[in-house]
Amino acid sequence: MRKRFAAARPERDSLSNKSDVTHAPGVAVATAVFAVLAAIASLVDNKTAAQSLAAKNEAILSRTQASDANNAAEAHLIREQIYEAAIAANPALDASVRAQLTAVAHQEAGAAKPLLERGKLKDEAATTANDRSARYTEKHDLFDGAVTLLEIAIAIISISTLTSSRYLIGFGGLCATAGVVLFVYAFVR
């Protein structure tokens, strides 16, 4: 029974053949380093995605508040125009009624000004938040690319240990280098 399983297991002498496993310890360490870098890049990638969504939510909220302020200002300006139209349409109005309507029209115009200013400020805040969201989205895409390249490198280098192909190690190293460069570029951007 021992002989039947002995054929399935490689001989110790074949594993110690230096031509097959010369690069195995270095490859294992490199693969572990790339896995750690991929994990870090993935963590930073998720953080930038969350920051992008938070900034986009802030932009939407600010845009909604700007719209609310502008709508309220518009309502005051419409009421002002209604009072002025009522004054213009009735030239025979008593002077005291005309003065009251004019005062109310001016109050409506005065109430619209701070609302228009608030709407303008909220609109600028929305634009700023939207720009910040776009920057985070760009960084997210770069980190995503870095994670992908590092994961490809891990897979290729792992396969190279099975096939003992130095070309695959070189290509995996190239992918890892590109992933690290993209990660650093995204990080400092």
DABELQUI-V956702 format. One line per field, one symbol per residue. phi: phi as a letter, one per 40 degrees, with the letter a starting at -180 (. if undefined). psi: psi as a letter, one per 20 degrees, with the letter a starting at -180 (. if undefined). burial: # if it has 9 or more other C-alpha atoms within 8 Angstrom, else .. A space follows every 50 residues. Layout:
phi = ???
psi = ???
burial = ???
//
This chain:
phi = .ccccccccccdccccccccbccdcccccccccccccccccccccccccc cccccccccccccccccccccccccccccdcccccccccbcccccccdcc cccccccccccccccccccccccccccccccccccccccdcccdcccccc ccddcccccccccfccccccccccccccccccccccccc
psi = hhhhhhhhpqqhhhhjohhhkhjgghggggggghggghgghgghghghgh hghghgggggghhghgggghggghgghghghgghhhghimijqqhhgggg hgghghggghhhghhhggggghghhggghgggghghgggghghggggggh hggggghghhhhikphghgggghgggghggghggghgi.
burial = ..............#.....#.....#...#..##.###.##.###.##. ######.######.######.###.##.###.##..#..........#.. ##.###.##.###.##.######.######.######.##.######### ###########......##.######.######..#...
//
